[in-house]
Amino acid sequence: MSFDVAALGKDAAPTVLLTGANGFQHSNVRVICHVRAKTKELGAARVKDAVEYYHGKWSQAWPEPEVVLGDIDEPKLGVCEGDWEILADSVHVIIHNGAKVDFVLPYKSLRKTNVESTVEVLRLASIKKVKGVVFMSSASAVQSKNTAIASGTLDEVDLESLAGEFFFGYSQTKNVSEVLCQRARARGIPTVSVRVGKHSNVCFKL
């Protein structure tokens, strides 16, 4: 399922809020990186460090990363009230990439970071104006104890029917978050879940 970004606002350049920011640049898109840091300068440095770690040296021709300080463990994503209002007014699409990846901790230990942050993202998507939500999920969201995998493919399943059938708490948090996105979509919030595997290059056309 997809949605038309242009239909979400008439601005010349769509504004995207990216949680779990690891660097994203596009000449026709304004990207605000949600970062946990003490200052915006330190937050921008974290984004640059992540880009250099994964993609090579930061180009001096690129603009400085635009950051908003926060913490996905906290209500309203840990964003101050003033910035929350600005995001509610200006953002067209939220790419929710932030999560704690851990295949040892149980669901209850990961729920706050991985599930409650999705609730906050969907809440932000619903206030002031409707925003699209791209939820970065995992192939494990549909891999329950009883899921049969043939030829490296997974058939689509009823997400809610899998509750409590997972080997890993992390997988269950992704499943629950996808269900929340489905329910939000039924209420008018355009959402799409992207299930990535161990290695994935995901492209968004905005």
Buried (B, 14 or more C-beta within 10 A) or exposed (E): EEBEBEEBBEEEBBBBBBBBBBBBEEEEBBBBBBBBBEEBEEBBBBBBEBBEEEEEEBEEEEEEBBBBBBBBBBEBBBBEEEBBEBBBEBBBBBBBBBBBEBEEBEBEBBBBBBBBBBBBBBBBBBEBEBBBBBBBBBBBBBBBEEBEEEEEEBEEBEBEEBEEBBEBBBBBBBBBBBBBBBEBBEEEBBBBBBBBEEEEEEEBEB
